[in-house]
């Protein structure tokens, strides 16, 4: 696992700015503290920070082919590289190392951009082909590894693993992208390919960019997508057996490492399944770690302990204070862009803990997206059944009126908090799902904006992100459609960003067997009823694991990785909220109406309403603006 940076002159062969490249590389030191490498030639500069995992002695980067005409900097792992080496050797390619990095340069020589079809892994890489005078940037299929890029006014293309490297180029405008702000307030993150800074983009998952000297500016192109191709109907027991067999293989290929390797173990279904697979593949006890909380409703450590005992793991638990809000400023430094998922705090801590024992950790990320495990899928399908049974001429006005009339009962039991559901039913499928997953729904978000900011959006709304993905969706049913939307937005924009930045802040590599792209594609074609069966999410996954895990692990209520955010904002963070959001210096760049922000804060402090999600989002936006130097 590493960090990559580069400068490419799209207009000629000017000497690159060596000081800039070195600054860009150095600020990503945490991504690769073991070694650093640089390469300079007219028109090009590459930089690399290395976290040594495979071929510790000879895997240094930038790495070239036999004659030095093809050069690569690479962040990630190619899990099937050992299968590709004999094929490429038979075609005349000579390998000088035992690293997966070298497979990339020879695969490019042999297959060009089609080499991406041959790789199974998590990656972001930049490849320079001197003979073809071209730069090739690529990102893995599901977006596990990040890649930012920007074109400067003088024609230099800059790229980096993290935004903090990009802002070392002082000519980049320190200006917010207003559409990205609207997206952030809606989603709680800035979805790919957008970036909070105007003029900077993120290469989207499963996309590549080929830039050749002398050609017009290219557009990124997609090389893969989740297919949702319906599978042949088979007995449930056969499918369950294959679910486990495929997960075992996805886990096996992720156990290659020359450094200590272990796993996160939360006590949830997904991480427990991965540990069960690892235990069956390893001759030694699996190193597992988890964190515990003093507050019962946030603590899953007893379930993790049960799985650890069942599989005889070398388990380590550390208690974390639920009042861990001191990380707020650190999170802005780690994530660069505003990031409103407060579970980044315990994620940061569990990565910090894991790094004391291992350099590589396997996680259970991806199970909820693949097998429809999130509660919101159940609520969405309930809403969808109403949409399908009532004509629009009745449904829209009826539920629109009910949604407007029904009060916002933040304090009430969940069964009575029907306002969002009523509002969602009044919308079409995509808009309804967007409304359900928004951190700040339209009715709360849009009144926050100043008149000038709304005018600058020129009618744009964040729902367009989901509408655009829905237009390209291969899904054939409503559940698969919203799973597809999460594969394009929530998974790469929230879950994988959260884990990548938190883990790499501690120089820890995290691998996710459940996100093996062949596994995801196969699961996508299973009948929706095998994923969400009545009210039971992950139905076939849980069934497949019944011989391996106890029922109270598989079928207990989902807890998540939460923190007591509402209480923090009324208690220990109260003064910080007032200082950052209501203080005299907190102008928020003219984005928001000060009186509306004050109303939110006062209502939350009094306990009349729970505005914790939007207040936290505003805090993180302000912290990010300060971090990035945005005026």
N, C-alpha and C positions, 0 to 999 in steps of 0.2 A: 504494500500500500504506500502511496507516494503522493507528491504534489508536483504538478507540471506547470511551466510558464513558457511563454515565447513571444517573439516579435517577428513579424513577417512584412517585408516591404512589398506592397502590392503594385508599386509603380516603377520599381527598378531594383538596383543592387547597391543602395546606399549602405554605408557602414552602420550596423545597429548600435544603439545606445547601450554600451556595456554596463554602465552604472545603473541604468534603469532595470536591465535584466537581472542584475545581481540583487537589487533591492526587492524586486518582485519575488525572486526566489527565496530570499532570506525571510520574508514575513510569513512564508509557509513552512518554516523550519519544523513546526510541530507535526506536519504531515509526514516528514521523513528526517528524523534526527540522526540517522546512522551515517548517511553520506550525502554529498551534494555534487552535482555535475553541471557543466556548461559547455556550450558549443557556439562558436561565432564564425560567420562567413559573410561576405557581402550580401545584404538583403535578408539575412536570417540570423536569429539568435534563439537557442533553446536552453532552458534551465530545468533542473530536476532535483527534488529532495527525495531521498530514499529511506523507506522503512523496510529493512531487509527481512524477507520471509522465505524466499526460495533462492537457491544458488547464491549463498551468502558471499562466496569468494569472488564470483566473476559476473554478477548481474548488474554492474554499474551502468548508469545512463547519463547522457544520451548514448544509445547503442546503434551501431551501424551494421550493414551487411558486409560481405567480403571485401568489396572495393571502396566502401565508404560512400557510395552514391545514394544510398537510402538510409535515413537516420530517423530514429523514433524516440520520443519521450512518452512514458506510459504510466498511468495510475490504475492499479487494479490487479486482477488475476485472470488468466486464461486457464480454466480448469481442465480443458481437454487438450492442452498443448502437447502432452506426451503422445497422444494419438496422431497429432499432425506432423510431428518430427519425422517419423519413418516415411510418410508419404512425400514430404518435401525433400528429404534426403534422396529418395529414389528418383526425384526429378532433377537432381544435380545440385541442390543447395547444400552448402557446407556450414555446419554449426560450430561455433567456437565456444559456446557456453551451454549451460544446462538450464537456462532461465526461460520462462514463458515469454519474456519480452522479445527474444530473438525470433520466435515464431512469427511475430507480427511483421517484421521486415521481410522475411522470406515469403510469407503468405501474400503480402502486397506485391512482391515481384512476380509471383506465380499467377495470382488471380485478380490483382487490382482491387477496386472497391468491393468486388464480390468476396473478398477475404472475410468481410464481416459476417457473411452467411456461415462461415466455417467455425466461428469462435463461440464457445460457451463460457461465459464469464461475466465479471463486472469490470467495466473499463471506461476510461476516457483517455484517448491518446492523440498525439499530433505526429504526423509523419511527413518528412521532407524527401521528395524524390528529385534529385538534382538533374537526372537525365530527362525527366518529364517536366522539370521546372514547375513543380506543383506541391502545394501544401494540402494535406488531407487531415481533417479533424473528425473524430468519431466518438460516439457515446453509446454505452451498452443499451440493450433492448428495453430494460425496465427502469433505467435511470438511477442506478445505485451510485455511480460516480459522477461528480459534477464537472461542468466545463463552461466557463464564462468567456465571452469574446466581445471585442469592440473594434470598430474601424475609426482611427483618428482622422482629423481634418487633413493631415498631410499624407494620408494613404498608408499608414501602418496598421496592420491587423495585430492586435494584442490578444492573448488568451491566457487563461490561468484556471487552476482548480478552485480558487476562492476569490471573492470580490475584493478582499483586502489587498491582493496583489495588483489588481487592475487599477486601484486608486493611487498606486505609486506613480502612475502617469499623470502628471499634474495638468496636462492639457484637457483631460476628460472633464466634461462639465459636471459640477457638483449641483445637479438639479434633479429633482424628483420627476419621475415619469407619472403624470397624473392618472393615467389609466391603471398603472401598476398600484397606485395608492388605493384606488377604488377596488381593485382585485384583492389587495391585501386586507382591507377592512371587511370584505365579504367572506374570503376564504380563511383568513388568519395566516396566510403565506402568499408569496407572489408566485403564481404558477408559471411553469415553463411555456414558452421561451422568453417570457418577459423578465425584466429586472427592475428593481426599485429606482435605479439610476437611469436617467434618460441617456440613450446612446449605447447602453450596454445590453447584451442579450445573453441568454443561456441556451446552449445547444440542447434541444429537446431529446428525451429518451428515444432510442432507436433511430436517431438521425445522424447524418454525416454532412460534411461540407468540403467540397473539393475546389480549391482556388489555384488556378493556373495563371502564371505570368502572361500578360498580354490579352487576357480574356476579360469580359465584363464581370462585374461583381456577381458571384453565384448565390443561389438560394440554397439553404439546407434541404436535403432530401431524406425521406423516410425509407429505411431498408427493411423494416419488419413491423408487424402489428400482431396483437393478440387476435387469434382468428375467430374464436367462438363458433367453430365449425361443429355442427351437431354430430355426436358420436353415435355409433350403432347401439341400439337398445340391448342391454345385457342384464343378467341377474345381478341383483344388488350385492350378493356375496362376492361375486367375481370382481365387481368394481371395487369393493372395499379391499380385497386382497391386492389389487393393482395399485391402489392409493398408497398403501404401505410400501410395496416393492419399489415403486418409483421414488418415493421419499427416501428410502434407504439408499438408493443409488445416487440421488442428488446430494445426500449427506456424505456418502463415501468419497466422492470426487472433491469435496471441500475439506477433507482432512489432511491434504498434503501440506506439509509445513516443516521447516527446519528450525523452528522456534517453538516455545511452549504454546499449546493450543487448548482451549476450553470452551465453555458455553455459558450464556446467560440462562438462569433458571428462575422464572418468576413464580412458577406454580400454576400458570395458565396452560391451556391445552397446547398451544403452538410450541412454546419453549420446552414443555415436558415431552412432546412428541419428538423434537429434535434430539433431546438428551437420550431418550429411549433408543433412537436410531444409533447414536454415537456409541452408547454402551454396548450395543450388539456388534459393533464393528471394531471396537478397540480391545486390545488385550490388557490394557491398564485402566485403572479408575479414571473416569472423565473428571476433569477439573471443572466444577460449577461454582457460580457465585450468584448471590441475590442480596437485595437490600431489604431491611425491615423498617417499619414505621411504628412509632409509639401509639398512634391512633388506630384503633381496630378497623375502622371502615376503609382504611387505605393499606392495610397490611395483609399481604398474601404469603408471608414467609413460612407459615406452618404447612401450606400446601407444597411449597418448594422443598421443604424438609422431607415430606413424605416421599416425593419422587426421588430425591437424593438417596434416601435410605433404601428404597426399592431397588435402585440400580447401583448401589454401592459407590456413589460418586465421592470424589474428594471435594466436599462442599464447604463453602466459606460464606458466612453471612455477616453483614455489617449493618448496624442500626443507623438510620439517617433521621435527623430531626425534621419533622414536618414543617417547622418554621425555617426553611432553608431559602428564604427570600433574598438573602445576601447575594445570590447568584445573578440578580437582575442585570447589573452592569456587566458582569462577565459574559452573560448570554449575548449581549449586543456585540461584544468583541468576537465571540465564537461564530455567530451566525451572520454578521455583517448586515444582510438584509433584515428588515423587521420580521419577526417570527413569533406568532402569538400562541403557540401550543405550549401551555405551561408544563406539560409532561417532559419538556426538555430538561427541566430541573432534575427529576429523579433519573432520567436517562444519562445526563452528565455524570451524576454520582455513581451509577452502576458501572459506567465505563471507567471512571476513575478507580473504582474498586477492582474491576477485572484486570486492569493494567498492572496492578501490584503482583499478579500471579501469572498472567499469560500475555502474549503479544497478539494472538489471534483468538477471537471468540465467535462461536456460532450463535445465531439468534433465531427466534421464531417469527420474524417479520414476514408478512405476506399472507398468513393464513386467513385473516379476516377478509381480505380482498378476494382471495381465490375461492374460498368456500362460503362466502356470504355470512360471515360471523358477526358483523356489526349490527347492533340493535336497530340502527336506522334503516336497514334493509327490510326488517319486519314491518316497521311503521310505513315505509314507502309502499310495500305491497298491499297493506290495508287501505291506504289512500288510493292506490291504483285500482283496486276492485270497485271502489265507489265511482271513480272516473269512468270505468268501463260499463257500469250499470246505468248511469244517468246521462242523458244527452246533455251536451254543452249548454243548450238553451235553458235548462233547469239548473244544472250543477253550478255553473259560473255565478249567476246572480244570487242563488240561494246560499252557497257556501261563502261567497264573497261578503254578503251581508252578515252571516253568522260570524265570520272571522273578524269583521270590524266591530261587531257588537260584543263579542266575548271578551272578558277582561284578561289582562296578563297576570296570571296567578302564580308568580314566582315562588310564593311561600307555601303553596298548596301541594298535596300529594300529586305525584306524576300523573295519575289517572285523571285528575281534574285540570291539568294544564293543556287544554285542548286548542288554544288559540292558534298556535303554529300549524296544527294538523288541519284545522278548518281553513286557514289561509292557503295551505298547500293544495287541498282538494279543489279549491277554486281555480287553480292554475293547471296548465298542461303538464305532461309527464316530466319533461326536462326542467321547466321552471319550478315545478313543485318539488322536485328533488333538490334543486339548487336552494330553494327557500328552506328546506329542511336541514341542510348541512351548513348553511351560512353561519359564521360566527356572529355576524351582525346582520340580521335580515333587513330588507329594503326599508320597512317601516321605521326601523331604528337608525339605520345607517344614513339614508339620504337627508333627513332633517339635520344631521350633524354638520353637513357641509356648508361652507359659506356660499353666498350667491355667486361670487367670482369663481370659486372652484367648480361649482356645478356647471357654470357657463363654459369653463375650459374643457369639460368632459364632452360637450357638444352632443349630449344624448347617450353617450356610451354607458353601458352598465356591465358589471362583472359577469352576469349570466351569459353574456356572449361567449365566454370561454367554454362553458359547457355546451352551448348550442352548436358551436363550431365542431367540437369533438363528436357530438351526437350525429351531426350530418355525415361524419365519416365512419360511424360505428358499423361493424359487421354483425352486431348482436341481433338475435331474432326474437327476443322476448323482453318484457320490461325489466325483469331482474338482471338479466345479462347486460342490458343497456346501462343500468346505473353502476354495475360492477365495472363495465368498460370505462365509464366516466371517472370512476375512482382510480383505475389504472393509469389514466391520463393526467389526473390532477392530484388527488389526495395522496396517493402512494408516492410518486416522485417528488411532489411539492412539499409534503409535510413529513410523512413517516421516514422516508429515506434521507431527506435533508437533516432531520433531527438526529438520526443515528450516525450519519457520516460526519457531521461537524462535531458532535459530542465525542465520538470515538477518536477521531483524528486529533482533537484537542489534547488527547492523552496518548497519541501515537499508538493507537490500538486499531487493529484491522478487524472488521466485523463481516462475517459471511452469512448468507441467508439461504439455506437449502430450499425452503418453501418458495423462493423466488427464482429457482432454476427455470429458465424460460421454456424449456421443453415440458416441464411439469405444469407450469402455468397454462401453456397452450392446450395441453391435454385436458386439464381440469375444466378449462373454459367451455369445452364441448360437452361436458356431462349435463344431463337434464337438470334444469333449475330446481326441480323437486328433490334432487339428491343433495342440494346445497342448503336451501331453505325449505324445510319440510314442516309445514304448518308454522308453528312459532319457534321451531328449533333450527337455529343457524348451525352451519358446519355439520349437517346431519351425517353425510357419508364419511366425513373425516373422523368424527367421533365414533361412528360404528366401526370403522377400520381399526381404531385404537383400543377398542374394548378389551382385546386380549393382552394389551400392553400397559394400560393405565387404569387405575380404579375409577369407578363411576363418579365419586364425589370430586374428582379432578376434572373429569370430562363434562359433567352435567351441572356443575354449580353455576350460580349467576356470574356473569362477566363483571370484573371489577375495573380493569383498566389501570393505568399508571398515573393516578391523579394526585393533586395537591389541594389543600384547603384554601383555594384562591379567594373565595368570597370573604372568608374570615380574615385573611391577611389584609385585604384592601380596606376592611373596616377597622382593623387593629394596628398591627405593627407597621404596615405600609401606608397608613392613612396620611401621615404628614408628607411622605414622599409623593403620593398622588397629588396632594394639594400643591406642593411645590412645583412638580413637573408639568401638571396639566392646568393649574389655576394660577400659578405664580406670575408675577409681572414679566418674567423673561420667557414664559411659555406661550409664545405667539403661534406655535404649531404651523409656521410658514403660511399663515392665512388660509389654511385648508378648512378649518372648522369654525363654527359659530361659537364664540366663547360662552355665551349664555346657555346654549344647549349642553355644552360639556359640563358646565357648572351644575346644571340641573341633574345630569346623570350622576355626578359625584355625590351630590347632596342626597338624592334618592337612595343611592346605594348605602351611604353611611348611616342613614336613618333606619335601614332595614325594610323600607317600603317596597323596594324593587331589588332584584339581583342583576346588576349591570356588570358583574365581574368580568365577563368575557370581553366586552367592548372596552372597559377601562384598562384591562391588561393589554389589549391590542394597542390602545393609544399610548400606554407607557412604553411598550416595546418599539413603537414607531418613533417616539421622541428619542429614546435611547439610540436607535439606529441612525437617526438624523444627526445626532451629536457625534456619533462614532464616524460617520462618513463625511462629516464637515459640510452637510447640506444646509444652506442658508434658509 
